[in-house]
């Protein structure tokens, strides 16, 4: 059996393979050593995606218990984007750079305005 998905994301592949499971894509950008997170609360935002509200809620609760804040960025169809971001971050780290320096810093007022309009 070929374990590599032909298309879509690894998370969607898991959901197809374990059809009775409620799959949530989460925590892939944070190494295990990142937890528990003890820094400023607005810094550990964990993007998650999934299709089942109860599973998203349980994942968000686990992330809160670790000291982070979960942000749902879409259904499981968004998982590929999260997986690609992880690949980008790994390449930046492997090249000897901090990924925070590879993404523009967003003014907190703009981020707040975006949250209130969504």
Residue pairs with C-beta under 8 A, 6 or more apart in sequence:
3 13
5 12
5 13
8 79
8 80
9 25
9 76
9 79
9 80
9 82
9 83
10 79
10 83
11 23
11 25
11 49
11 76
11 79
11 82
11 83
12 23
12 76
12 77
12 79
12 80
14 21
14 23
15 21
15 23
15 51
15 76
22 50
22 51
22 52
22 54
22 55
23 50
23 51
23 55
23 76
24 48
24 49
24 50
24 52
24 55
24 56
24 58
24 59
25 48
25 49
25 50
25 76
25 78
25 79
25 82
25 83
26 46
26 47
26 48
26 49
26 59
26 63
26 70
27 46
27 48
27 63
28 82
28 83
28 86
29 46
29 47
29 82
29 85
29 86
29 89
30 37
30 44
30 46
30 68
34 44
35 66
35 67
35 68
36 66
36 67
37 43
37 44
37 66
37 67
37 68
38 67
41 67
41 69
42 69
42 108
44 67
44 68
44 69
45 68
45 69
45 70
45 71
46 63
46 68
46 69
46 70
46 71
47 71
47 73
47 82
47 85
48 56
48 59
48 60
48 63
48 70
48 71
48 72
48 73
49 72
49 73
49 74
49 75
49 76
49 77
49 78
49 79
49 82
50 56
50 59
50 72
50 75
50 76
51 75
51 76
56 70
56 72
59 70
60 70
60 72
63 69
63 70
64 70
73 81
73 82
88 99
88 102
89 99
92 98
92 99
92 102
93 99
